[in-house]
Amino acid sequence: MPYLFVHFREKLTIDGEQVHFAISKNGTDWERVNGGKPILTCTTGELGCRDIELVRLHTGGFVLVATDACIVRYMDDQYRVDWRKLNHEGSKFLSLWRSDDLLHFSPQELLFLGRDDFGCLWAPEVFFDESTQTYLLHWSATVKETDFEHMSIYACETKDFKTFTRPKLFFDRPTEILDSHLVKHGDTYHLFYKNSNHPSGVMHATSKSLYGPYADDGDFTAIMQAMAQPGSYEAPTTLVLPDGRWCLMLDFFGCEKEKMGYVPFVSPAAGNAAFERADAQFTFPYGFKHGHAVEITPSEYEALRRFSSEN
């Protein structure tokens, strides 16, 4: 069962904040695609992208969405090294590409979701609701109503990534939250997210309904808070390994920029959130930053390997 991990790279140069690919035959040993160079380079908007998501459409083909941002390019001058200013004024659009084969992509689109009161749109992810054949697009945002001081999770629905319902609040907590990751195993929806304070760290919540309410998992919180620097993990994403174990990847940023990246945690089975850190079981060619791993077919895996060898 091969996998593709879409991500960006935390570098001191602009080529890091573009679309990068890595592939794996087993979900644990990863190899770079295209020599570690970008697969897609942004040509519009902020001219960079972060927080990259890839979804396989049930009708065939793929859609890739990402945060429209380039911190390396604009942080010093435009945003004056102020993340609060970026929350208020940055990333008013999402970037979107389409592909039939993971090798050829449509031109970059800037996706406006019908509301001009967002301070930013960050960390998009997509959940496919099989019961309605509808995609739930969810992301982190600040809004004018709270003077852009409180980040929450907003969402809209689409069936074709061309028309979208008006965005609404999807999930909120008393403190700022961001980086939502939503999956379903059995009859339970699992929502992972980053909590900014009290406590600061990645959280896990569950519900029997897509739209909640979601109840926080105290046992998972205890696991996360027992780690060193729990507030320095973000961007949760999961994949089910070929042997049925559940892998949670958390993006660690509490170190030098070019040493940042995902670290793996593993539980015995999908839906079991008793995760243990498992660095020794995984290999990465470099630090992957905020992205998502998806299952691909053996033929798609081989095509990406051939692409790498030819470039």
N, C-alpha and C positions, 0 to 999 in steps of 0.2 A: 504494500500500500504506500505509494509515494506521496510526497507533500511538496507544496510550494509555499514559501514564506515571503510575503511582500513586506517591505520595510524601508526606512531611510537610514542614513548613517550620520552619527553626530561627529562631524568633522569641522575643521576650521576653514574649509573651503566650500563653495556653493554646490559643488557636485555631490556633497553628502545629502543635501535636502532635495533629493529627487527620488524617483521610484527605483528601488533596487529589488532584485530577486535572489533567493537562495532555494535550493532543492535538496530533498532527502528521500532515500528509499525507505527509511524506517522511522522517521520523525525524531531521531536522536542525533544522527551524524549528518551535518549540513555542509553543503558545498556551494561556493559562490557561483553565480551565473554571470556571464559576460565579463569575467575577470574582476568582478567586484565593481565594475563601472555601471552607471545608471542604465536601466532599460528604457526609461522614459525621462525626458528632460522638459520641464515646464517652459511654455512659450508665451504665457499670458498671465494676468493677475500679478501676484507677488513674485512670480518667477521661481518659485520653489514650492515644495510640498512636504508635509509631515503627516504622521498619524494615518497610515495608508491601509485601506480595506479593499479586499477583493471578494466578489461574490459570484458564484456560478448561477446563472439564471436557469430556472426550471424549463424555460423554453429553448435553451441552448445559448452558448456564448457566455461572456463574462462582462461585468461592469466593475470598474475600479474607481473608488472615490478617495479623496484625501483632503486634509486641511490645506487651504491656500495660504501658505506662509513660507517665508525664508528669513529665519532669524539671523543667519550669518550676514545676509545682505543689508538688512534694515535695522537691526537692534540698536546699534551704536548711534546712528544719526537720526533716523525717523522716530524711533521709540525711546531713545536716550537711556537705554539699558534699564527700562522700567516695565516690568511685566504687567503692572496694573494698567499702564497706558496701552499696552498691547491688548489687554482684555477689553478695553473700552473702544478701541479704534481699529483693530486689526482683523483680517480674515473675515470679510463680510460675505464671502462666497465659499462654496466647496468646489474642488476640482473634480472632473469626471472624465473618464475614458471608457471606450467600449472595445471589445475584442471578440473575435470568433475562435482564436486558437492560442492565445497567450504570447504570440510572436508578432502579430500585426495589430496596431491600435489606431482607433480613430483620433483625430485632432483633439487636443485638450479643450474641454468645455468648462466655463465658469457657471456654476449652478446657483441661481438665486431662488430662494425658497419662499418668496412672497411676503416677507416681513422685513421692514426697514428699521425695526427697533432693536435688533441684535447688536451687541457690542462686538461679538466675535462668534464664529462657528468653528468649533474645534473637534477633533477626534471622532469623525463619523464612523458608524458601524451599521451593518445591515442584518436584520433578522427576517427570515422567510417564514411567514405564517402559512403552513400547509392547509389549514382549515379554510382559509379564505383566498389562498393563492395570491397573497399580497405581501409586499416587502415593507417592513418597518425600518425606516431610516432614522437613526437616533444619533445625537451628538451633544457636546457640552457647549453651553452658551451663557453669556450675560445678557441682560435686557435693560432697556431704558427705565422701565418701571421701578427697578431697584437701584437706579443710578449706576448701573453696570458694576455693582459691588457684590453680587451674589451669583455664583455660577451654578447652574442646574442642568438637568438632562431634558432636552426637548426632542420631539419626534414628529414625523409625518409619514403618510403611507403613499405607496405608489405600486402600480402593477407593471409599469414599463420603463421607469426612470426617465420619463418624458413629461408626465403630468404628476403633480403631487398635491396632496391635501394640505390645508393650511397648518403650519407647525403649532403644536400645543405642548404644554408642560407634560413630560412623561414621568419623571421621577425627581424627588427633591428631598433634602434633609436640612436641618437647621444650619449646618455649616456648608461651605461651598463644596460641591462635588463635581467630578469630571471623569472622563475616560471610561464610559460605560461599555461593558461587554456582556451580551445577552445570548444565552444558549438554552436549549430545552433537552432534557434527558428524561425519558419516561413521561410522566404527567406533570413534571416539575420544571418551572422556568427558573434559571439560575442567572442572577444579575450580579456581576462584579463591577466595582467602581472604586475610584480613589476619593477618600474622605480627607478634607484639608486639615481639620482640627478635631480634637476631643473624641477619639484619637486621630492622629494623622497616619494614614496608611490605607492599604487596599482592603476593601470590605466585600463580603459576600451576602447576598440576600436572596430569598426564594419566595415563589408564589405558585399557586395552582392556576392563576389567570395571567395572561400576557400583560394586561394593564394593571395588575396588582390588586390589592396592596401587597407589597413585598416586606418580608420580615427578615431583619438582620440575623446573621448566624454568629452567635456569641463564641462558639468553639473555634470557628475560623478566625475571628478577630483575635482571640487569645494566641493562636498559632502565629499570626502576623506580628502581633505586638511583642512576642518573645524574641523576634529577630533583632539584630543590631540595626540601627538606623531605619526603623519601619517606615518612617515618613519619606524615605528616599526611594521608594518603589512606586511605580505607577503603570499605566497602560496595560492592564491585565488582558490576556488572550489565552484561549485554551484549544487543545486538540486532543482527540482520542488516539492513543498509540495502537499499533497493530495487535498487540496482545490484550487490548481492552483497558489498559490503565489510562487514567486521565492526567494530562499534563497541563499545568498552569504556568504560563510564562509571565514574569513580571520584569518590567524595564527598570533597571537600577541606575540612578543618575547621581549618586552621592560620591563622585570621584572625578578625576580629570576627564575633560570632554571626550577625548578619543578612546577612553577606556570604559565608557558607559555602554550599557546594553542589557539585553534580556538574560535572566537567569531562570533555570527550570525548577519546578516543584512537581512532584508526582504523587497521585493517590491510587489506591488499588483498582478503582473502577469509575467509569463516567457517572457523575452525580454524587460521588463520595468526596466531600470537601476536606478530608483528613490528609492534607498535603504535607509532604516532607521534601526538603530541598535535595536536589539530585544532580549537582554539578558534574560529578564524576561519570555519570551515565550519558553525557551529552558532549558533542564537539561542535564548535562554531568557527568559521574562518575569520570572523571579526565580530564586533558588537552590533547586533541587530537592534535598531531603535523602532519605536512604536509602529507596529504593523499587525499582520494576521497570517496565520498558517491555514491553508485549505488542502483538502485531499485532491489529488489529480490522478489521471489515468496513467498507466505505464507508457502509453504512446505519447502523452503530453510530456511526461518526464524525459523520455528519450529525445523528443524534439527540442526541449530546452537544453539538454546536454549537447546535442549536435550544434545548436545555435552557439553555445559557449565555445565549442572547439573551432568553430568557423570564424569567431570574432576575437 
